[in-house]
Amino acid sequence: MAPPEVGARWHDGGMRLASTPPMIGRAYELTELDAAFVDAAAGEPRIVVLGGEAGIGKTRLIEEFLATVDDRAVFARGQCVEFGTVGLPYAPLAGVFRGLVKQFGEEAVFDAAAGAVSTLRSLVEVRTPVERDERLGVERLDEVVTTVLEQLSADRTLVVVIEDLHWADPATLDVLRFLARMIRSGRLLLVLSYRSDDVGRGHPLRGLLAELERNRHASRILLDRLDAAQVREQAHGILGADPSFEGARMLFERSEGVPFFVEELLGCGLDTVAGEVPATLRELLLARYETLASESQRVVRVLAAGGGYVDHEVLAEVSGMPAEQLDEVLRVAVEAGVIVVTGRGYEFRHALVREAVTGELLPGESARVHRGFAHALESRPGDPAQRAARAVLVSSHWLEANAFDEAFRASIDGMALSRASFAHATAAQLGERALSLWDAVSDNSSAEMTHVELLDKVARSWRSAGEPNRALATIDQALAEVDPADLHERAWLLRNKGLMIDAEGRADALGLFEQALDLLGDDDDPTLRAGILAEAASKYMVSGQSDRAIAASTHALAIAPEWANRIRSVALNVRAGTLTHLGRIEDGSEDYVRALAEAGDDRDALLRYYVNYSDTLHLLGRFQESIQVATTGIRIAEEAGVARTSGAILALNTVDPLFALGEWDRADTLIAGSLDLDPPAVFGIYLRRARIRSELWRGDPARARALFASWQRTMSELAEFEDQVAAGLALDIAEVHLALGDLDSAWEWAGRLVNRQRLSSPPWELPIAPTTARVIARRREAANDPQLQADDVVRLAEVIERDEWPTRGIWAAFAAAELGGSSGSGDDPGLWRLALTAAEAPEAPILTRLQMRYGLARALVRTGDRAAAAEAVDQLRAAADAVGAHLLVGWADELRDDAGLGAHAAPSSEPDELTARELQVLELIAEGLSNGQIAERLYISRKTVSVHVSAILRKLGVSSRTEAARLHLARS
């Protein structure tokens, strides 16, 4: 007897939901999906992760949900595919973008990509990839996908569904990780499903799932098995009548509450006690297949070998069956509920059934069928957007057919296509497959590269895929195999290993560049040698080896061909920065002009120029100009479609000048947003240092110390090599310990300025001088000894006077004030006024002026000028409060209280007295958020939120959060 029709298929397409029994036991989950849809429709992007074991009903739930919102949204769906050990690159994204093109039109989709159209087209018009700067690569598919989805959902609700994420390739997971981090606007709902029983320890999906758990836009729904009553209800919906009590009991026991198994058991006749049913899970999954005639079974086995969806024409060719007969046997398989029609082809009703049927293939049959699929796929042009995925399929089919020569050739082709599509992990896996076949093929010359060259490509693919350990292991294998007499190839490999290590922020990259340079003469390969010289020059510059940096960059310029614009621009950038740090500012400025000219329209070179030049302007105290230059670079990044990646790195360069100008709220927002990007190692350390500094001066030195403790190892490792990191940490960590009253720990850091022959270049050393002086002053004050550390004071003066620098006068006056007066600890108001006069220059950061005001107020208190002290404290407090420097606000209040100067002037209660950050906090208070929720929303600590809340209550003249919220809402 033919099995009854028992419901929709369990993957995309297939039978219409209207003809299926009602869904059982999923009301809560459907409500959760609908709530996420409502949020998305209101402009709050949402991500819902739907998990559950095989057969639990994930796709059915998605189908039901989409049916409920069918007239309120636009849909696009993608399916991850399981086939072999190498994931099909971007398979689900290709499906999504086909849906988007169908819904919006090709022109609208590519217009949404803005300046990154070429990157999006890389999935369609595959081309050979060019070498890209690992730190500032501008062609990032993850950013393009995010931008397109954000743009297309700007004025309509868009639901994107990606199913079976446990089979996703690494490149797809990277895109989704980036999208989850960076999506900020749009009426977008992203629904992701995965098979929870397939995601064990070490599965690549686990990292993404853990990250989504922490994402405020994301929520997870885990589908449970049905209980006995729900199984009985499901059986009633399928059979049209209640099963017997004993039949329902057996059905529940045998299905264990898995809806798909319930359907299959009922399809086998388990609606009565006497129903004869399969004894094992495998038999159950094959039960419908076993009802088919032999010819239908053969075609179904061919379909199973195809992987997932198989086009009708491909299936016809591989099966070799006459058209009319094929139609008939396929119709029988569809009616039996084994397979379903999807578009122009077929796939199994459930992946579990396909897996079971695949096991029915005999070895000889399997080889013939896979060979047939490989031939069929190679003979067809196919969808250009899926060339890389098709190449992976072809390679896998040849491998399954034990056709090693063909599998080798297809793997090499697939590697090139995958690299061109930015699917670097897939490229690396295919490269490794080719390496494993190298000795098994009759002619490996079809690779058109040597074994060492293939290892090099695989290593670089792993590096681009974010797998540095695998990349280094592979490049080391290449170095071990390379012919010692082939100096050029060895130099190339050393250069590549150096770039990999450099991207991880490791100091030993320079040694590899130097080894490579020792192997090459100027005439061997001028372009390669010039490129390595430019990279070595960059490492010399950041490690304080200025003479070597200038020599290497000048040498690179001398031998680089005229057409090697990127190399020439990088070399000029390095030399410009080095000359500037040495005080040769005009010479450096000339080189920066040349660097910009050499960059031309090379976006990587341009972005590197804007990063370096904006940083130089900041160090010169030209803060507004620094922001303008960085902003120009950000615009270029936006036009290229990489505002969230390369643009974010440029935005980082505005953090320090914004902080110097007192725009701390903007700086904090940039820090939080950039850290979300998981930036390259070195940039991440710069950001963490900025985060520590912000936490300190916002009023939470304990939090700043805790952050440093968690990041100290990586920061200290880089500080051993990069002198700007060493100097930055000496300044900030000394200030943290000073704020906590730990003078010994503060000296451990600030004392490095005088204990080392040279800590860094002048623009990085000079700002530390006042902090070093302040630690000495506090120690003198504590010991009541004006001559304490006299030798260190002499050495400090020598460091300050050692080098010319435009802002040296500001730092010299500041340090002198810290150590002035009869106590030798900063009790001379005259010196503080001189320092404040020097700090009136636009090159002085606002924090420096605030610290000087505090120094003046302390000096006035200590010398007994109470009236002037009270006025100075009021001025300090108002200025510090205006920028959100709550640490200094607290110090001002403590100074007033300790000195008995009376209450400070009552602040205005007008809302415009609040800082931008305080207004943000107040709005969230009015929404009913707790301090912890506000901290999570604004990426700040609870302590910082508490400080803001106290400031808000004080400024508004209210005593509770409720009053503050009511006042804010009334005024709004």
FINUVEX-806488 format. One line per 5 residues: number of its first residue (from 0); their letters; for each residue x negated, y, z of C-alpha. Coordinates in steps of 0.1 Angstrom, whole numbers. Layout:
// FINUVEX-806488
NUM	A	X,Y,Z  ...
// end
This chain:
// FINUVEX-806488
0	MAPPE	0,0,0  -14,34,-9  -21,56,21  3,85,28  -5,121,20
5	VGARW	-17,133,53  -28,169,50  -52,194,35  -88,186,27  -114,196,53
10	HDGGM	-135,220,32  -129,250,8  -101,249,-17  -81,218,-23  -45,213,-12
15	RLAST	-25,243,-2  -18,247,35  19,252,29  22,214,20  4,202,51
20	PPMIG	16,193,86  14,221,112  -20,226,130  -19,213,165  -37,225,196
25	RAYEL	-54,256,182  -31,285,192  -56,300,215  -84,298,189  -62,313,163
30	TELDA	-53,342,186  -90,348,192  -97,350,155  -67,374,150  -80,396,178
35	AFVDA	-114,398,161  -97,407,128  -78,435,145  -111,449,159  -127,447,125
40	AAGEP	-97,463,108  -101,492,132  -137,497,121  -155,477,147  -175,450,129
45	RIVVL	-171,415,144  -188,381,141  -170,350,152  -190,317,155  -168,287,152
50	GGEAG	-184,255,165  -173,219,170  -181,183,162  -175,167,128  -138,163,121
55	IGKTR	-126,186,149  -108,209,125  -130,240,119  -121,244,83  -84,238,89
60	LIEEF	-85,266,116  -102,289,91  -76,281,64  -47,288,88  -63,321,100
65	LATVD	-69,333,64  -33,325,56  -21,348,84  -41,378,72  -39,371,35
70	DRAVF	-21,403,26  -42,425,49  -78,418,38  -102,408,11  -119,375,14
75	ARGQC	-152,360,3  -164,325,12  -196,306,11  -205,270,18  -238,256,30
80	VEFGT	-249,224,13  -267,194,26  -289,177,1  -323,163,9  -349,178,32
85	VGLPY	-352,212,15  -323,236,20  -308,252,-11  -318,289,-10  -290,313,-3
90	APLAG	-264,288,-14  -236,302,8  -246,338,0  -243,330,-37  -208,319,-31
95	VFRGL	-200,350,-11  -213,373,-38  -194,355,-65  -163,361,-44  -172,398,-39
100	VKQFG	-177,402,-77  -144,386,-84  -126,408,-58  -144,441,-64  -160,438,-98
105	EEAVF	-197,435,-106  -203,472,-110  -189,480,-76  -210,454,-59  -242,465,-75
110	DAAAG	-234,502,-69  -230,493,-32  -266,481,-32  -278,517,-40  -315,518,-44
115	AVSTL	-320,481,-38  -302,469,-69  -333,453,-82  -336,432,-50  -300,421,-53
120	RSLVE	-305,412,-89  -335,390,-79  -309,364,-72  -296,368,-108  -326,378,-129
125	VRTPV	-354,358,-113  -388,373,-119  -423,367,-107  -428,383,-73  -455,410,-69
130	ERDER	-478,411,-39  -461,432,-12  -475,449,19  -464,426,48  -460,456,71
135	LGVER	-440,478,48  -424,455,23  -395,473,6  -377,446,-12  -357,429,15
140	LDEVV	-327,409,6  -314,408,41  -311,446,41  -294,446,7  -268,421,19
145	TTVLE	-261,442,50  -258,474,30  -234,459,4  -211,444,30  -211,476,50
150	QLSAD	-203,497,19  -176,474,5  -159,472,39  -160,510,44  -123,515,34
155	RTLVV	-108,480,34  -110,450,57  -134,424,44  -135,389,58  -166,368,50
160	VIEDL	-166,331,58  -197,309,57  -191,273,66  -214,245,78  -242,267,90
165	HWADP	-260,236,104  -270,230,68  -281,265,60  -316,272,46  -340,294,67
170	ATLDV	-336,323,43  -299,324,48  -303,323,86  -327,352,84  -302,373,64
175	LRFLA	-275,365,89  -298,373,118  -306,407,103  -269,413,95  -259,406,131
180	RMIRS	-286,429,145  -280,458,121  -243,460,111  -230,492,127  -200,502,107
185	GRLLL	-174,489,83  -142,469,86  -160,436,84  -153,402,100  -179,375,96
190	VLSYR	-167,340,104  -195,314,107  -188,277,113  -212,249,123  -211,213,134
195	SDDVG	-222,213,170  -232,177,172  -258,182,144  -276,211,162  -300,194,185
200	RGHPL	-332,206,201  -355,222,176  -328,228,150  -334,261,132  -298,273,139
205	RGLLA	-303,272,177  -323,305,176  -296,323,157  -269,310,180  -288,321,211
210	ELERN	-293,356,196  -256,359,187  -247,350,223  -264,383,233  -248,403,205
215	RHASR	-219,425,216  -203,422,182  -202,384,183  -181,358,201  -181,320,200
220	ILLDR	-152,297,197  -159,260,205  -131,236,194  -123,209,219  -108,175,212
225	LDAAQ	-70,171,213  -55,156,244  -30,126,243  1,148,240  -15,168,211
230	VREQA	-25,137,193  11,124,196  23,158,182  -1,156,153  11,121,145
235	HGILG	47,133,145  38,161,121  21,136,97  46,108,99  78,128,103
240	ADPSF	87,108,134  73,100,168  49,70,169  57,43,194  43,47,229
245	EGARM	18,19,224  9,32,189  3,67,203  -18,53,230  -40,33,206
250	LFERS	-42,63,182  -55,85,210  -80,59,222  -93,51,187  -95,87,175
255	EGVPF	-108,101,208  -88,132,200  -107,141,168  -80,154,144  -97,141,112
260	FVEEL	-99,106,127  -62,108,137  -54,114,100  -76,86,88  -62,61,113
265	LGCGL	-27,70,104  -37,66,67  -48,31,75  -15,22,90  -20,28,127
270	DTVAG	15,40,133  26,7,148  11,-17,173  6,-42,145  -13,-18,123
275	EVPAT	-46,-34,111  -73,-7,114  -110,-5,109  -132,-17,138  -160,8,133
280	LRELL	-163,45,125  -181,36,92  -152,13,82  -127,40,91  -145,66,69
285	LARYE	-146,41,41  -110,29,45  -95,51,17  -125,44,-5  -120,7,-1
290	TLASE	-84,9,-14  -97,21,-48  -104,-1,-78  -140,-8,-87  -142,18,-115
295	SQRVV	-129,45,-92  -153,34,-65  -182,37,-89  -173,72,-99  -169,82,-63
300	RVLAA	-203,68,-55  -217,89,-84  -200,120,-69  -215,112,-35  -250,112,-49
305	GGGYV	-244,147,-63  -246,162,-29  -216,184,-24  -195,200,-51  -201,185,-86
310	DHEVL	-189,201,-118  -166,180,-140  -188,181,-171  -219,171,-150  -200,142,-134
315	AEVSG	-187,131,-168  -223,130,-182  -238,112,-152  -210,86,-149  -211,78,-187
320	MPAEQ	-174,70,-186  -150,79,-215  -131,111,-208  -96,96,-205  -107,68,-183
325	LDEVL	-127,92,-161  -96,114,-157  -76,85,-146  -100,71,-120  -105,106,-106
330	RVAVE	-68,111,-103  -65,79,-83  -93,90,-60  -76,124,-55  -42,108,-48
335	AGVIV	-59,84,-23  -72,114,-3  -108,105,-9  -118,135,-30  -103,169,-38
340	VTGRG	-103,192,-68  -122,224,-63  -124,249,-91  -138,231,-122  -151,202,-102
345	YEFRH	-147,178,-73  -160,172,-38  -151,149,-9  -122,157,14  -147,156,43
350	ALVRE	-185,155,45  -183,125,68  -167,105,40  -194,115,15  -221,105,39
355	AVTGE	-205,71,44  -200,65,6  -236,75,-1  -247,45,20  -228,23,-5
360	LLPGE	-252,31,-33  -275,1,-42  -312,10,-46  -312,6,-84  -279,23,-88
365	SARVH	-291,52,-67  -322,57,-88  -302,56,-121  -276,81,-108  -301,105,-94
370	RGFAH	-321,104,-126  -288,112,-145  -281,142,-123  -316,155,-128  -313,152,-166
375	ALESR	-278,168,-165  -288,197,-144  -320,204,-164  -301,204,-197  -277,231,-187
380	PGDPA	-285,268,-183  -261,271,-153  -254,302,-133  -284,325,-133  -277,335,-97
385	QRAAR	-284,299,-87  -316,291,-106  -336,286,-74  -309,264,-58  -306,243,-90
390	AVLVS	-344,238,-91  -343,225,-55  -315,201,-65  -334,189,-96  -365,183,-76
395	SHWLE	-346,163,-50  -328,142,-76  -361,133,-93  -376,124,-59  -346,102,-51
400	ANAFD	-351,85,-85  -387,78,-76  -397,98,-107  -427,114,-91  -441,133,-122
405	EAFRA	-408,150,-128  -402,157,-91  -437,173,-89  -430,195,-119  -396,205,-106
410	SIDGM	-410,213,-72  -436,237,-87  -409,254,-107  -386,256,-77  -413,271,-56
415	ALSRA	-418,299,-80  -381,306,-84  -376,305,-46  -404,330,-40  -389,353,-66
420	SFAHA	-356,351,-48  -372,359,-14  -364,323,-2  -399,319,12  -392,290,35
425	TAAQL	-377,270,7  -407,279,-15  -430,266,12  -411,234,16  -411,227,-21
430	GERAL	-448,236,-22  -454,210,5  -434,185,-14  -457,191,-44  -487,187,-22
435	SLWDA	-474,154,-9  -470,142,-46  -504,156,-58  -522,122,-57  -491,102,-68
440	VSDNS	-485,119,-102  -502,109,-134  -511,145,-143  -511,173,-118  -524,198,-143
445	SAEMT	-487,207,-149  -490,228,-117  -513,251,-136  -532,256,-103  -557,238,-82
450	HVELL	-549,220,-50  -565,248,-30  -545,274,-49  -513,256,-41  -522,254,-5
455	DKVAR	-528,292,-6  -494,298,-21  -477,276,5  -495,294,33  -484,328,20
460	SWRSA	-448,316,16  -448,303,52  -462,337,64  -434,356,45  -409,332,60
465	GEPNR	-420,343,95  -438,310,103  -473,323,112  -485,290,128  -476,269,98
470	ALATI	-491,296,75  -524,296,94  -526,258,95  -521,256,57  -546,284,49
475	DQALA	-572,267,72  -567,235,52  -573,255,20  -605,269,35  -616,235,45
480	EVDPA	-611,222,9  -624,251,-12  -657,244,-30  -685,261,-10  -700,273,-43
485	DLHER	-667,291,-53  -675,323,-34  -647,342,-51  -620,317,-41  -633,315,-6
490	AWLLR	-633,353,-3  -597,354,-15  -586,329,11  -604,347,39  -587,379,28
495	NKGLM	-553,362,29  -559,347,63  -570,381,76  -538,397,64  -518,369,81
500	IDAEG	-536,374,114  -535,412,111  -497,411,107  -496,393,141  -516,421,157
505	RADAL	-547,400,163  -581,417,165  -600,389,147  -586,399,113  -616,423,109
510	GLFEQ	-641,394,112  -624,376,83  -624,407,61  -661,411,68  -668,374,60
515	ALDLL	-650,379,27  -670,410,19  -702,391,25  -693,367,-3  -685,393,-30
520	GDDDD	-707,417,-48  -693,449,-63  -693,433,-98  -677,400,-89  -642,413,-86
525	PTLRA	-640,450,-80  -603,450,-74  -604,422,-48  -634,437,-31  -620,472,-30
530	GILAE	-587,459,-15  -606,440,13  -627,471,19  -596,492,23  -581,467,48
535	AASKY	-614,465,67  -616,503,68  -582,504,84  -593,481,112  -625,501,117
540	MVSGQ	-604,532,121  -580,519,147  -609,503,167  -628,536,169  -656,527,144
545	SDRAI	-652,559,125  -685,558,106  -678,523,93  -642,533,84  -654,562,63
550	AASTH	-681,542,46  -658,513,38  -629,535,25  -654,556,4  -669,524,-10
555	ALAIA	-634,511,-19  -627,543,-38  -660,540,-56  -654,506,-70  -616,504,-73
560	PEWAN	-603,505,-109  -584,536,-119  -553,516,-123  -555,501,-87  -534,530,-73
565	RIRSV	-522,512,-42  -557,502,-31  -570,537,-38  -541,553,-19  -546,531,11
570	ALNVR	-583,538,12  -576,576,10  -551,573,38  -576,555,60  -603,580,53
575	AGTLT	-579,610,58  -569,597,92  -604,590,103  -618,624,92  -589,641,110
580	HLGRI	-596,622,142  -632,633,140  -620,670,139  -627,674,101  -591,684,96
585	EDGSE	-594,702,63  -613,672,48  -586,649,61  -559,671,46  -575,670,12
590	DYVRA	-576,632,13  -540,630,23  -531,651,-8  -550,627,-30  -535,596,-12
595	LAEAG	-500,609,-21  -510,615,-57  -525,581,-60  -494,565,-46  -474,576,-75
600	DDRDA	-441,557,-75  -454,527,-56  -430,526,-27  -452,506,-4  -481,530,-9
605	LLRYY	-458,560,-4  -443,546,28  -477,539,42  -487,575,34  -457,589,51
610	VNYSD	-463,568,82  -500,578,85  -495,615,76  -466,620,100  -486,604,128
615	TLHLL	-515,628,121  -493,658,122  -479,647,156  -514,643,170  -522,679,158
620	GRFQE	-492,691,177  -472,700,145  -442,682,157  -415,697,134  -437,691,104
625	SIQVA	-443,655,116  -406,649,117  -400,664,83  -427,642,67  -414,611,83
630	TTGIR	-378,621,73  -390,624,36  -403,589,39  -371,577,54  -352,591,25
635	IAEEA	-374,572,1  -367,541,21  -329,548,20  -331,552,-18  -349,519,-20
640	GVART	-322,503,1  -344,495,30  -334,522,55  -331,496,83  -365,480,77
645	SGAIL	-392,502,63  -371,532,71  -369,522,107  -407,519,109  -409,555,96
650	ALNTV	-382,565,121  -404,551,148  -429,578,138  -404,604,148  -401,591,183
655	DPLFA	-432,608,197  -426,642,181  -389,641,192  -401,633,228  -426,662,225
660	LGEWD	-398,686,214  -375,675,242  -350,655,220  -351,625,243  -317,612,235
665	RADTL	-325,609,198  -358,593,206  -342,567,229  -316,558,202  -344,552,177
670	IAGSL	-364,531,202  -334,509,209  -324,506,172  -360,498,161  -365,471,188
675	DLDPP	-333,454,175  -352,449,142  -378,426,158  -405,448,141  -440,436,131
680	AVFGI	-462,429,161  -482,462,162  -451,484,157  -433,464,184  -460,473,209
685	YLRRA	-458,510,199  -421,508,206  -424,491,239  -449,517,251  -424,544,241
690	RIRSE	-397,525,260  -418,524,291  -425,561,289  -388,568,285  -378,547,315
695	LWRGD	-404,564,336  -395,600,329  -358,593,328  -362,585,364  -368,548,368
700	PARAR	-405,541,374  -398,507,389  -381,496,358  -410,510,337  -434,490,357
705	ALFAS	-413,458,354  -411,462,316  -449,466,314  -454,435,335  -433,415,310
710	WQRTM	-452,429,280  -486,434,295  -503,404,279  -496,413,243  -501,450,249
715	SELAE	-534,445,266  -547,421,239  -541,448,212  -555,475,235  -588,456,235
720	FEDQV	-591,463,198  -570,494,190  -582,524,208  -550,544,204  -531,516,222
725	AAGLA	-558,516,249  -555,553,254  -517,553,253  -515,527,280  -541,545,301
730	LDIAE	-519,575,301  -485,560,305  -493,532,330  -513,556,352  -482,579,353
735	VHLAL	-460,549,362  -482,540,392  -485,577,402  -448,580,403  -446,549,425
740	GDLDS	-473,563,448  -499,536,440  -530,557,436  -555,528,433  -535,513,404
745	AWEWA	-531,547,388  -569,552,389  -575,517,374  -558,531,343  -565,568,343
750	GRLVN	-601,562,353  -609,545,321  -612,579,305  -644,586,325  -656,551,332
755	RQRLS	-660,542,295  -684,557,271  -655,566,248  -619,554,252  -606,568,220
760	SPPWE	-607,597,195  -600,633,208  -563,635,201  -557,604,221  -582,611,249
765	LPIAP	-574,647,257  -538,642,269  -551,617,295  -574,642,311  -547,660,332
770	TTARV	-534,626,344  -569,615,354  -574,649,372  -541,645,390  -550,610,403
775	IARRR	-583,625,417  -563,654,431  -538,632,449  -567,611,464  -584,643,476
780	EAAND	-552,654,491  -547,621,509  -583,621,522  -584,658,529  -617,659,510
785	PQLQA	-621,685,483  -653,669,470  -640,634,466  -650,618,433  -671,649,424
790	DDVVR	-691,628,398  -659,618,381  -648,654,379  -681,663,362  -677,634,338
795	LAEVI	-641,644,330  -652,680,321  -678,665,298  -652,643,281  -629,674,276
800	ERDEW	-657,695,261  -672,667,240  -652,671,208  -634,700,191  -597,696,187
805	PTRGI	-569,722,181  -550,715,213  -581,710,236  -575,744,253  -540,732,266
810	WAAFA	-554,700,281  -585,717,296  -563,743,313  -540,716,326  -568,695,340
815	AAELG	-584,726,356  -552,735,373  -548,699,387  -582,702,404  -582,739,413
820	GSSGS	-580,758,445  -599,755,478  -586,719,483  -598,708,449  -563,693,444
825	GDDPG	-542,718,425  -533,745,451  -542,776,430  -511,791,415  -532,813,392
830	LWRLA	-547,784,374  -512,769,369  -500,802,354  -530,802,331  -521,766,321
835	LTAAE	-485,776,315  -496,804,293  -517,780,272  -487,757,270  -466,784,254
840	APEAP	-482,773,221  -459,753,199  -484,724,200  -477,717,237  -451,689,244
845	ILTRL	-422,699,266  -431,673,291  -465,689,295  -448,723,303  -425,706,328
850	QMRYG	-454,689,346  -472,723,347  -441,739,362  -440,712,389  -477,718,396
855	LARAL	-470,755,400  -441,749,423  -462,726,445  -491,751,446  -467,779,456
860	VRTGD	-453,757,484  -487,748,496  -499,784,496  -468,796,515  -452,817,488
865	RAAAA	-417,804,496  -397,829,475  -418,823,444  -417,786,451  -379,785,453
870	EAVDQ	-377,803,420  -402,780,404  -383,749,417  -350,762,402  -367,769,369
875	LRAAA	-383,734,368  -351,717,378  -330,734,351  -355,728,324  -360,691,334
880	DAVGA	-323,686,336  -318,700,302  -338,673,285  -329,645,308  -362,643,327
885	HLLVG	-346,629,358  -378,619,374  -389,656,375  -354,666,386  -358,643,416
890	WADEL	-393,656,423  -379,692,423  -351,682,447  -376,665,470  -400,694,469
895	RDDAG	-372,718,478  -359,696,506  -394,689,520  -403,725,520  -370,736,534
900	LGAHA	-364,760,505  -326,758,508  -300,746,483  -306,751,446  -283,774,426
905	APSSE	-250,758,419  -248,746,383  -219,755,360  -192,729,356  -187,735,319
910	PDELT	-190,703,299  -215,719,275  -240,718,304  -242,681,299  -270,666,278
915	ARELQ	-261,646,248  -269,613,266  -248,624,296  -219,631,273  -223,596,258
920	VLELI	-222,581,293  -192,603,303  -173,591,272  -180,554,282  -169,561,318
925	AEGLS	-137,575,304  -133,542,285  -135,524,318  -169,508,313  -190,498,343
930	NGQIA	-226,509,348  -238,475,335  -216,477,304  -228,512,297  -264,501,301
935	ERLYI	-258,473,276  -240,495,251  -268,522,252  -298,499,256  -309,515,289
940	SRKTV	-313,502,324  -286,503,351  -308,525,372  -309,551,343  -271,549,340
945	SVHVS	-268,555,377  -290,586,374  -269,599,345  -237,593,364  -250,612,394
950	AILRK	-260,641,372  -225,641,355  -207,642,389  -229,670,401  -225,691,369
955	LGVSS	-188,686,367  -183,693,404  -164,661,411  -169,633,436  -159,602,417
960	RTEAA	-160,585,383  -122,586,381  -122,624,385  -149,628,359  -130,606,334
965	RLHLA	-98,625,341  -115,659,336  -132,647,304  -99,634,289  -81,666,298
970	RS	-107,688,282  -108,665,251
// end
